[in-house]
Amino acid sequence: MNKSFVRSVFCAVLCGTLLLAGCGEEEKKDLSLKRNNPRNIKGVWSYKKVFNDQNDVQLPMAQSLGIPLIEGRAEAEHMKKQLQKLGGDRYYALDSLTHSIPYLIPRAANCLDTIGARFIDSLGRKGLNPYRITVTSVLRTREDVRKLRTRNLNAVENSAHVHGTTFDVSWKRFQQIPDPDGRPLEPVAWDTLKLVLSEVLRDMQEEKRCYVKYELKQGCFHITTR
């Protein structure tokens, strides 16, 4: 057989193999992208810039809608018309609340319920397993303020948290909702959950339902009802 012919055939086979391998790599890349972002999760373009409702906006709203600073838990429990006690809600999980108590004015409690419900609904529509948001801070009383002032003299005195209109939601800690039949569920990464939550909060913000401030060091969204 002619050596030049053999050489031509070999080159043709080699080129074809490389071409197929290249296509395979492209297909792998496409599959990888689909696996990493299969559910149309966009989030927001900048947490700091989109969620930038500062205290000079949140505090006046809290003062106009909320209650005056109260002494402690006992006083809150006697304000049933003005405050709603949180707990046992299917839309969110309460943290240990070491420096606040689980009370909000009804408007703020409804805002929190809406955020939690929309978050769970959005996860379902994106094909993700259900999680609850985690509430890390709620109403602060005078007792809580005294404790916190040993750490931060300035932030506590002018906090919207004392008016029952404001709550913090963690952007890193979420609680998985177990399957009703006890089947194991695939976990969802916290940064993916953060993106979905940011979409919900952006919509609430645009609907003028609440003010939102992104707190990087505290790991939360600081939210005041409107």
C-alpha angles and dihedrals in degrees: 000000000000111000093218090054092051090048091052093049091049092051092049092051092046093051091048091051092050091048092052090046089052091051089049091054091050090050089050090052091050092049090048092053091049091051093048096046109017100138108056095255109169106161116184129308094239127007093201095049100039095044099043104126100142129205092264087066100035099045098056090049091049092049093050096047104029143063129273119261109287130205103239151311095303091059091048092054090059094052098077094146093052103032134046119207116230127216143103092037119156093215101058144016122231118228122219090278096209093173104030141041128237101256133114136167109263093255091055092044089053090049090052091048090051093051092049094046094047091048093055091044092050092051090053093049090051092051095250126135116258124269135172124228117243120234110211104176135019133155117004119205130200088265090055090047092054091052094046094047090070086067105031121017098184108039097053100053092058099036121136087214092082092067100060093241099098138070138169123230120196117238093198106041122065133163118231115228108227122236110261090230093049096249117150113256127213108250121240119221115250093234090056090050089049090056092051091047090050090056090053093048093047090055091048089049093050090049088055091239095129149354117245132198122187109226110197101181094042092046094228148099109246106215133188122186119236 
